[in-house]
Amino acid sequence: MKYKREISAVCAFALLLAAVALVAPGFFSLGNLRDLALNNASALLIAAGMTVVILSGQIDISVGSQFAIYSVVSASLAKSGVPLVLALPLVLTLGAAMGAFNGFLVGKLRLPSIVVTLAMLVALRDALRWITQGAWVQDLPPNFQWFGLGQNIAQLLIVATALGCTLALGWALRNLQAGRSFYAVGSDAEAARLIGLNPARVVFNSFVLMGLLTALGAVLNAARFSSVPPNSGAGLELKAIAAVIVGGTSIAGGRGTMLGTLIGAALLGTVGTALTFVGINPFWEKAIQGLIILAALGSDVFLQHVQQFRQKRITTPNAHAAD
């Protein structure tokens, strides 16, 4: 059955919402729902990029540090007087360049992605801390805060951009040859090579896309505040990976959907606020998220065993018939 894991995530999300509705119906106020969407917009963009990277059989745990760098750079450009129409392309170019560097090391040099991106996670975070000396970028100009559009319009723009990019990327993965190539390489890189694909280039492209979406998410998030800390994005890599896994994407690559990632991001992004509304200590959020991830992985393993068992039942009678 198609979308089994997505259906499981939807059911878990529905149960969570139903429980909150019984205990704390105020959770569904328009203001709270708006804040939830706004607070998770950047995480959704990064989870969308992470989906592509994981589909191609890789992983990127440096996105939290990248996010901090893009946030500080975008804020610093704005404070120095660079207009947004120039600052945004500059930050996106930086994102593509940093993604390309990771992609070169992993795709071209064939270094393990978890090692490369772990090293980048530490190096980028420490380098930024050394450069900024821990100081925040403060007193951002009015034309950068909320993009100079006013809070209400800018909030709608931020959420619409995150959703639009996620849905467009999901469509591309399903319908474009470039999108399908990520599935092919993640499923079997050698088979993908034999049908004419270049696995190294596909992996390289996945990291470039990851860098672009992380940079976009950082700019959208930075514009919400009057100051930007150098530790922005701490733990964001785990949140993004968790959303992808909970949404049904196989950690081994080659299987998953952007719809599942959207559901996973919504589920994990709701847990912390839901705990607060029902009167549970929000420090339990990480523990509950961990249990959700373990349940998702357990479900994935169970479904794989069921599928293998069914295949054996189908092939075994045929083998006896041949004898």
N, C-alpha and C positions, 0 to 999 in steps of 0.2 A: 504493500500500500504506500502510495506516494505521500510525502510530507508527514510521516509518522512522528518524527521528532518535533516538528513544528507544532503538530497537534498536541503533543505532550506539554510543550512550553505554553501553549495557549491555555490548556486546562489548568496548569499550575498558576498562571497569571490570573485566570478567572477565579480560582479558589481564593487567592490572596485578596483580590478586590472584593469578593463576596464577604470574606471574614472581616475586612476593614469596614465594609458598609454596615454590617451588623453592630460593630462595636463603636465605630467613630464615623458616622455619616458626614461629618464636616470635612472629611478628607476630600470629598468630591466637590468642594466649592470651586468656583471658577478661578479664583485667585490661586489656590493651591495647585490645581491642575496646570495652570499657566506656568507657575514657578517650576513644577516638575519637568515640563517640556523644555523650558529654558535651561534649567540646570543640567539636563542630560543631552542637549543638542550637540555639543562638542564631542561628548563621549560616543554618541551615535555615529558621527562622521569617522572617528578613529576606529570604531568597531567595524564599520563598513570597509575601510582600508585593510584592517586586520583580516577580514573574511577573505579578501582576494589573496593576501599573502599566505594564509593557511590553506586555502584551496590549492595553491600551487605547491604545497608540500613544505612550506617554510614557516618561520615565526619571527616576529619582530618585537623584542621586549625593550627596545630603546625609545619607544614613542613618548613615554612620560618625560624623559629628558629633552627630546626634540621639542615637545610641546612647550616646555619652559623656555627654551631658547627662542622659539618663534614668538612667544608672548612678549618676552623682554625686548626682542628686536623690533617688533611692531610698535610697542609702546615707546621705545626710544626714538624711532623714526618719527612718530607722531609728535613727540615732545620737541624734537629738533626742527619741526616746521614742515616736514615732508607731507604733502597732501595724501589723503587716503587712496586716491586713484593711482598714485605712484607707489605708495607703501605696500598696498595689497599685492601687486605683481612682484615686487621685490621679495616679500616674505614667501610667496608661493614659489618663486624661483629658488630661493634658499632651501625650501622644503624639498623640491625636486632634486636639487643637487645633493642634499644629505641622503635622500632616499637612493639616489643613483650610486653614491659611495657604498652604501650597504649592499645594494644590488650587484655592484661590481665584485665586491669581496665574496659574496655568496654565489652569485650566478656565474661569473667569469672565472674566479679563482677557486670556486667550489669549497669554500670554507664553511663549516657548520654554522647555520644561521643563528642558533641559540648562543654560540660562543661569540660570534661577531657582534650581535646586538647587545649581549650582556656587557661586553667590553665598552661598547658605545654608550650604554646606559650610564655606566660609572664615569667614563671619561668626560662625557658631555656635561653631566650634572656637576662634577667637581670643577671643570673648566669654567662653567658659568658662575659657580659660587666664588671662584678665585677672581674672575673679571669684575663681578659686581660687588664683591666683598660683602655679600648678603644684603645689600641695600635694595630697597624697592624702587621701581620707577614710578614716581608720584606726580601729582598735579597734571594729569593728562589734559590736553586742550579740549574744549567743548566740541570741536568739529570731529574729534575722534570718538569721544564717548557717545555711545548709541549711534555712531556714524553721522552725527549731526542731524538725525531724522526725528529725534524725540523718542522717548522710552517706549511708548505703545507701538509705534510703527516699527521700530528697530527690533523689538521682541518678536513681532510677527515675522520679520525678515529673517532673523536668526533661525527660528524653528522651521520656517518654510525652506530655507537653504539646506539645512541638515536633512530634512525629509526628502526634498527634491533630489539632492545628490545621491542619497541612499537608494531611492526608487529608480533613478536613472541608471545607476550602476547595476542594480538588480536586473533591469531590462537588458542592459548590455551583456551581462553574463549569460543570460538565457538565449539571446537572439543574435549576437554578433560573433563572428569567428574568433576575433581577438578575445572576447569574453570566454568562449568555450575552450580556448587554448589553456586557460588556467586550470580547468577541470582535467584536461587531458594530461598535462604535465604532472599535476598532483596525483593522478591515478597511477600513471606509469610513464616515467620520463623517457625510458628507452623506446617504448611503443610510440610515444608522441614524436620522438625523433625520426622514427621509421616512416611516419606518415607526412613528414616534411616540416614539422615544427622545430624551432630552435629552443630547447628547454632553458638554456642559459639566458637567452633574451627574454623569455616569458617571465622567469624569476626576476630578472633585472627590472622589467616593467612593473611587476607587482610591488617592488620596493619603492620605485619612483612614485607610483600612485599612492602608496602609504604615506610618503613624505608630503605630497601635495595635500592630501586630506587632513593630515595632522596640522599642517601650516594653516589651512583654512579654518579648522576648528579652533586653533589658538587665537587667530585674529578675531573670530566671532566672540570668543570668550573674553578676550582682553578689552574689547569695546564696551563691555558691560560695567566696567569699574573705573574709578578715578585713579587707581594705582595698581601696579602689577608686581607681585612678589617673584623672586628668582626661583622659588621652589614650586612654581605652578606645575600641575600635572603629576604630582607625586602619587604613585599607585595607579595611574591611569592605564598603564600597560596591562595590569592584571584585570582591571575592570573590562577593558576591551576584549581581552582573550576570553574572559569568563562569559561575556555576552555572546561571543561567537560560538563557544562550545555549548552553552545552554540552548542556543538557537538551533542546534542540530548539525553544525558543520563538523566533519570528522577532523580530529587533530592530526591525523595522518595525511590529510589532503584528499582532493578529488571529489568530495561530496559535501553539499551544503547549499543553502540558499540565502539571499539577502533578506528575504521575508523572515526567516528564522532568526537572523541577527537582529532585526528590528524588534521582534518579540522578546528575544533574550535581553536586549538593552532596556526595553520597557520594564521587564520583570525585575531585573537587578537594580535598575534605577529607582524603582518604586519602594523597594524593601525598607530602606533607611527611614524615609518619610512616613511610611506606614507604621513602623515601630513606634515612632514618636507620637503619632496620633492615637495609638491604642495604649499608650502609657508604658511601653517596654523600653528599657534602657537602650539607646541607639548603638551602644558599644557591641551589642549582639549582632549588628548588621553584617560584619565580616564573617562571623561564624555561620550565620544563616546562608549567606552567599556561598560559602564553602560547601555547605550541605547540599545546596541546589546544584552546584557544579558536580559534586560526587554523584548525586542522583542522576544527573544528565549523562555522565560518563558510564554509570552502571546500566542505565537504560540502553545506551549505545551498544555496550558489550552484549547485553541480553538479546537485543534485536539481531545482532550479528550471529549469535549462536542459534537463534531460532531459524534464521535464514539458511545457515549451513545445514541444520538438521533437516529442513524441508528439501534442500537440494539433494541430500543423501537419500532421502526417501524416494525422490523422483528418479535418481540415477540408478539406485540399487536394483529395482525390479527390471529395468531395461538391461542391466548387465546380466542378470540371471536369464532373461529371455534370449539374450545373444548366445549364452552357453547352451 
